[in-house]
Amino acid sequence: MFGMPCAKAGGKAFMGSFDGGAVFKLDEPTRGQALSLAGSELFDPSGGRPMREWIVVGVHHQDRWITFAQAALDKVRPA
């Protein structure tokens, strides 16, 4: 999906791997926390239309990936 390997829950992608970093589908306030990390940015797979909910977090912040992965999973997991 989106030209990257993805993890899905209930048929919905919540995270993936892209260009050496991890990409997460996040809601606020976690999205803001992810974007505040140096080098993090909105995911823009097509080059010119960044995806508002998807954030790329680089490998130098891999210690935070598990937190973002859990938040992303919680976002898409059926209630």
DOLUM-488670 format. One record per residue (C-alpha): residue number from 0; residue in one letter; x, y, z. Coordinates in steps of 0.1 Angstrom, whole numbers, plus 2048, in hexadecimal, padded with zeros to 3 digits. Layout:
N
site num:NUM	residuo:A	xx:X	yy:Y	zz:Z
...
//
This chain:
79
site num:0	residuo:M	xx:800	yy:800	zz:800
site num:1	residuo:F	xx:80D	yy:823	zz:7F8
site num:2	residuo:G	xx:82B	yy:812	zz:7E7
site num:3	residuo:M	xx:838	yy:805	zz:808
site num:4	residuo:P	xx:835	yy:7E5	zz:81D
site num:5	residuo:C	xx:819	yy:7EB	zz:837
site num:6	residuo:A	xx:80B	yy:7DB	zz:856
site num:7	residuo:K	xx:7E5	yy:7D9	zz:857
site num:8	residuo:A	xx:7CA	yy:7D2	zz:870
site num:9	residuo:G	xx:7A7	yy:7CB	zz:866
site num:10	residuo:G	xx:7B1	yy:7D1	zz:841
site num:11	residuo:K	xx:7BD	yy:7F5	zz:849
site num:12	residuo:A	xx:7E2	yy:7FF	zz:847
site num:13	residuo:F	xx:7EF	yy:810	zz:867
site num:14	residuo:M	xx:815	yy:810	zz:861
site num:15	residuo:G	xx:82F	yy:808	zz:847
site num:16	residuo:S	xx:853	yy:80A	zz:83E
site num:17	residuo:F	xx:860	yy:825	zz:826
site num:18	residuo:D	xx:882	yy:832	zz:81C
site num:19	residuo:G	xx:893	yy:825	zz:83C
site num:20	residuo:G	xx:879	yy:832	zz:854
site num:21	residuo:A	xx:858	yy:828	zz:861
site num:22	residuo:V	xx:837	yy:837	zz:857
site num:23	residuo:F	xx:819	yy:839	zz:86F
site num:24	residuo:K	xx:7F5	yy:844	zz:86C
site num:25	residuo:L	xx:7EF	yy:85A	zz:88B
site num:26	residuo:D	xx:7D6	yy:870	zz:89B
site num:27	residuo:E	xx:7DE	yy:88E	zz:8B2
site num:28	residuo:P	xx:7EF	yy:892	zz:8C9
site num:29	residuo:T	xx:806	yy:875	zz:8BF
site num:30	residuo:R	xx:808	yy:883	zz:89B
site num:31	residuo:G	xx:816	yy:8A4	zz:8A9
site num:32	residuo:Q	xx:82F	yy:891	zz:8BF
site num:33	residuo:A	xx:83B	yy:87D	zz:8A1
site num:34	residuo:L	xx:83E	yy:89C	zz:88B
site num:35	residuo:S	xx:852	yy:8AE	zz:8A7
site num:36	residuo:L	xx:86E	yy:895	zz:8A3
site num:37	residuo:A	xx:88C	yy:8A1	zz:88F
site num:38	residuo:G	xx:889	yy:894	zz:86B
site num:39	residuo:S	xx:865	yy:888	zz:86E
site num:40	residuo:E	xx:84D	yy:894	zz:853
site num:41	residuo:L	xx:82B	yy:88E	zz:843
site num:42	residuo:F	xx:82C	yy:86F	zz:82C
site num:43	residuo:D	xx:82B	yy:87A	zz:808
site num:44	residuo:P	xx:82D	yy:85A	zz:7F2
site num:45	residuo:S	xx:823	yy:86C	zz:7D2
site num:46	residuo:G	xx:83A	yy:88B	zz:7D7
site num:47	residuo:G	xx:823	yy:8A9	zz:7DA
site num:48	residuo:R	xx:805	yy:89E	zz:7EE
site num:49	residuo:P	xx:80F	yy:896	zz:812
site num:50	residuo:M	xx:7F7	yy:880	zz:825
site num:51	residuo:R	xx:7EA	yy:893	zz:844
site num:52	residuo:E	xx:7E7	yy:875	zz:85B
site num:53	residuo:W	xx:807	yy:862	zz:851
site num:54	residuo:I	xx:828	yy:86B	zz:860
site num:55	residuo:V	xx:84B	yy:85E	zz:856
site num:56	residuo:V	xx:861	yy:859	zz:875
site num:57	residuo:G	xx:886	yy:852	zz:86D
site num:58	residuo:V	xx:89B	yy:836	zz:87A
site num:59	residuo:H	xx:8AE	yy:84D	zz:892
site num:60	residuo:H	xx:88D	yy:84E	zz:8A6
site num:61	residuo:Q	xx:887	yy:828	zz:8A5
site num:62	residuo:D	xx:884	yy:828	zz:8CB
site num:63	residuo:R	xx:862	yy:83A	zz:8C6
site num:64	residuo:W	xx:855	yy:823	zz:8AB
site num:65	residuo:I	xx:843	yy:80B	zz:8C2
site num:66	residuo:T	xx:830	yy:827	zz:8D2
site num:67	residuo:F	xx:825	yy:835	zz:8B0
site num:68	residuo:A	xx:81D	yy:812	zz:8A3
site num:69	residuo:Q	xx:806	yy:80C	zz:8C1
site num:70	residuo:A	xx:7F5	yy:82D	zz:8BC
site num:71	residuo:A	xx:7F1	yy:826	zz:897
site num:72	residuo:L	xx:7E3	yy:804	zz:89E
site num:73	residuo:D	xx:7CA	yy:812	zz:8B7
site num:74	residuo:K	xx:7BF	yy:82B	zz:89D
site num:75	residuo:V	xx:7B4	yy:811	zz:883
site num:76	residuo:R	xx:7AB	yy:7F4	zz:89A
site num:77	residuo:P	xx:785	yy:7EE	zz:89A
site num:78	residuo:A	xx:775	yy:7F8	zz:8BB
//
